[in-house]
Amino acid sequence: MAPPVAGRARRKNLSPLARQVLLYGLFLLPAVFDLVEGWLGWLGPRPYRECLHDFGRYAFRFLLVSLMVTPLRRFTRINLILYRRPLGLLAFTYAALHVTLYLTWARGLNPALIWTDFTTRPFLSFGLLAFVILCVLAATSTRKSIMRLGKRWAPLHRTVYVAMVLACVHYSIAFKVWHVEPFIYAAIAAAVLATRLLPKTQKSRPTPV
């Protein structure tokens, strides 16, 4: 009897799409936990504040990590390019939750309160502009959009760096008292953005004999 083919009994590897979906679903769990804890009253007297701040931080973190994918591949040969899209979508999702929570739970969809906030708190305008860019990028992240936009797709998606700068400003001036965390993130973001200015190394060609 012929020996069994090696690896036949093993499970097949997950497809790239399945791995992307798994990553996306896994990192949405913190949002679920926050909302459940807030609903149960485990986050203090004003649970919306905790959820609001957590969602904003997660949006910033995932946006930052998504921008680190290319430098990691370029300088360390760590290739996480497969996960760049779900990381970007996670940044958008948490930003959308952040905005939705602010409009509904925090302000009860009250136009007067929202207008007062935007006219007295400049950081909200920076955050809104960053969110608008993320909306556009999320809407054009599909393969159909890439094919339809053609050469215009890459310049459009480079506006993610503008969104990152706006998010840094939004986060840094959002607090009334000193917080060091936003500036640490801003420094990391500046380092990541600076890698775009470094010249690309060209592979040396063998000298003809």
C-alpha positions as CSV (number, residue, x, y, z in Angstrom):
1,M,0.0,0.0,0.0
2,A,1.3,3.4,-0.9
3,P,2.2,5.7,2.0
4,P,-0.1,8.5,2.7
5,V,0.7,11.8,1.0
6,A,2.6,14.1,3.4
7,G,0.3,16.8,4.8
8,R,-2.9,15.2,3.5
9,A,-4.2,14.7,7.0
10,R,-3.4,18.2,7.9
11,R,-5.9,21.0,7.7
12,K,-5.6,23.2,4.7
13,N,-4.2,26.6,5.4
14,L,-6.6,29.5,5.7
15,S,-7.1,31.5,2.5
16,P,-5.8,35.1,2.5
17,L,-9.4,36.4,2.7
18,A,-10.2,34.2,5.6
19,R,-7.1,35.4,7.5
20,Q,-8.1,39.0,6.8
21,V,-11.6,38.4,8.0
22,L,-10.3,36.6,11.1
23,L,-8.0,39.4,12.0
24,Y,-10.7,42.0,11.5
25,G,-13.2,40.1,13.6
26,L,-10.7,39.3,16.4
27,F,-9.7,42.9,16.9
28,L,-13.4,44.1,17.0
29,L,-13.8,42.2,20.2
30,P,-12.5,45.1,22.4
31,A,-15.4,47.2,21.1
32,V,-17.9,44.5,21.9
33,F,-16.5,44.2,25.4
34,D,-16.5,47.9,26.0
35,L,-20.1,48.3,24.9
36,V,-21.3,45.4,27.0
37,E,-19.5,46.7,30.1
38,G,-20.9,50.1,29.5
39,W,-24.4,48.7,29.0
40,L,-24.0,46.8,32.3
41,G,-22.8,49.8,34.1
42,W,-19.3,48.5,34.8
43,L,-17.5,51.6,33.4
44,G,-18.6,54.1,36.1
45,P,-21.2,56.8,36.1
46,R,-20.4,58.1,32.6
47,P,-19.6,54.9,30.6
48,Y,-19.9,56.7,27.3
49,R,-16.7,58.7,28.1
50,E,-14.7,55.5,28.6
51,C,-16.1,53.9,25.4
52,L,-15.6,57.1,23.5
53,H,-11.9,57.5,24.5
54,D,-11.2,53.8,24.0
55,F,-12.7,53.8,20.5
56,G,-10.7,56.9,19.6
57,R,-7.5,55.3,20.8
58,Y,-8.1,52.1,19.0
59,A,-8.8,54.0,15.8
60,F,-5.5,55.9,16.1
61,R,-3.6,52.7,16.9
62,F,-4.9,50.7,14.0
63,L,-4.3,53.6,11.6
64,L,-0.7,53.9,12.9
65,V,-0.1,50.1,12.7
66,S,-1.5,50.0,9.1
67,L,1.0,52.7,8.1
68,M,3.8,50.7,9.7
69,V,3.3,47.8,7.3
70,T,5.2,49.2,4.4
71,P,8.3,50.4,6.5
72,L,8.4,47.0,8.2
73,R,8.6,45.3,4.9
74,R,11.1,47.7,3.5
75,F,13.5,47.9,6.4
76,T,13.0,44.6,8.3
77,R,11.7,42.2,5.6
78,I,8.7,41.5,7.7
79,N,5.9,41.2,5.2
80,L,2.4,42.0,6.7
81,I,1.1,43.5,3.5
82,L,-1.8,41.0,3.5
83,Y,-3.1,42.5,6.7
84,R,-2.8,46.2,5.7
85,R,-6.4,46.4,4.4
86,P,-8.1,44.9,7.5
87,L,-5.9,47.1,9.7
88,G,-7.1,50.1,7.8
89,L,-10.7,49.0,8.0
90,L,-10.3,48.5,11.7
91,A,-9.1,52.1,12.0
92,F,-12.1,53.2,10.1
93,T,-14.5,51.1,12.1
94,Y,-13.3,52.3,15.4
95,A,-13.3,55.9,14.1
96,A,-16.9,55.4,13.0
97,L,-17.8,54.0,16.4
98,H,-16.1,56.9,18.0
99,V,-18.0,59.4,16.0
100,T,-21.3,57.6,16.3
101,L,-21.0,57.3,20.1
102,Y,-20.2,61.0,20.4
103,L,-23.2,62.0,18.3
104,T,-25.7,59.7,19.9
105,W,-24.8,58.6,23.4
106,A,-22.8,61.7,24.4
107,R,-24.8,64.4,22.6
108,G,-28.2,62.7,21.9
109,L,-28.2,63.9,18.3
110,N,-28.8,67.4,19.7
111,P,-27.7,69.9,16.9
112,A,-27.3,72.8,19.3
113,L,-24.9,70.9,21.6
114,I,-23.0,69.5,18.6
115,W,-22.7,73.0,17.0
116,T,-21.5,74.5,20.4
117,D,-18.9,71.7,20.6
118,F,-17.5,72.4,17.2
119,T,-17.4,76.1,17.7
120,T,-15.6,76.0,21.0
121,R,-13.5,72.8,20.7
122,P,-11.1,73.1,17.7
123,F,-9.9,69.5,18.1
124,L,-13.2,68.2,16.8
125,S,-12.7,69.8,13.4
126,F,-9.4,68.0,13.0
127,G,-11.0,64.7,14.0
128,L,-13.9,65.2,11.6
129,L,-11.6,65.9,8.7
130,A,-9.5,62.8,9.5
131,F,-12.7,60.7,9.7
132,V,-14.0,62.0,6.3
133,I,-10.7,60.9,4.7
134,L,-11.0,57.5,6.3
135,C,-14.6,57.2,5.0
136,V,-13.3,57.9,1.4
137,L,-10.5,55.4,1.8
138,A,-12.7,52.7,3.2
139,A,-15.2,53.2,0.4
140,T,-12.5,52.8,-2.2
141,S,-10.6,49.9,-0.7
142,T,-12.3,47.2,-2.8
143,R,-10.8,45.6,-5.9
144,K,-13.5,47.1,-8.0
145,S,-12.6,50.6,-6.8
146,I,-8.9,49.9,-7.5
147,M,-9.8,48.9,-11.1
148,R,-12.2,51.7,-11.6
149,L,-9.9,54.4,-10.3
150,G,-6.8,53.1,-12.0
151,K,-3.8,55.4,-11.6
152,R,-5.8,57.8,-9.4
153,W,-6.2,55.1,-6.7
154,A,-2.7,55.3,-5.3
155,P,-2.6,59.2,-5.0
156,L,-6.0,59.1,-3.3
157,H,-4.9,56.5,-0.8
158,R,-1.8,58.5,0.1
159,T,-4.2,61.0,1.8
160,V,-4.1,58.5,4.6
161,Y,-0.9,60.3,5.7
162,V,-2.9,63.5,5.9
163,A,-5.5,61.7,8.0
164,M,-2.7,60.5,10.3
165,V,-1.5,64.1,10.8
166,L,-5.0,65.3,11.5
167,A,-5.6,62.5,13.9
168,C,-2.3,63.4,15.8
169,V,-3.5,67.0,16.2
170,H,-7.0,65.9,17.2
171,Y,-5.6,63.6,19.9
172,S,-2.9,65.9,21.1
173,I,-5.2,68.9,21.9
174,A,-8.3,66.9,22.9
175,F,-7.5,67.0,26.7
176,K,-7.8,70.0,29.0
177,V,-4.9,68.8,31.1
178,W,-1.5,67.4,30.1
179,H,-1.4,63.9,28.8
180,V,1.9,62.4,27.5
181,E,0.3,59.5,25.6
182,P,-0.9,61.5,22.6
183,F,2.6,62.9,22.1
184,I,4.2,59.5,22.3
185,Y,1.9,58.3,19.5
186,A,2.5,61.5,17.6
187,A,6.3,60.9,17.8
188,I,5.9,57.3,16.5
189,A,3.6,58.6,13.7
190,A,6.2,61.2,12.8
191,A,8.9,58.5,12.6
192,V,6.7,56.3,10.4
193,L,5.9,59.3,8.1
194,A,9.6,60.2,8.0
195,T,10.4,56.8,6.4
196,R,8.5,58.0,3.3
197,L,11.3,60.6,2.8
198,L,14.1,58.2,2.9
199,P,15.5,57.3,-0.6
200,K,14.7,53.8,-1.7
201,T,17.8,51.6,-2.0
202,Q,18.3,50.1,-5.5
203,K,19.5,46.6,-5.9
204,S,23.0,46.5,-7.2
205,R,23.3,44.8,-10.6
206,P,26.1,42.4,-11.3
207,T,29.1,44.0,-13.1
208,P,29.5,42.4,-16.6
209,V,32.7,40.5,-17.1
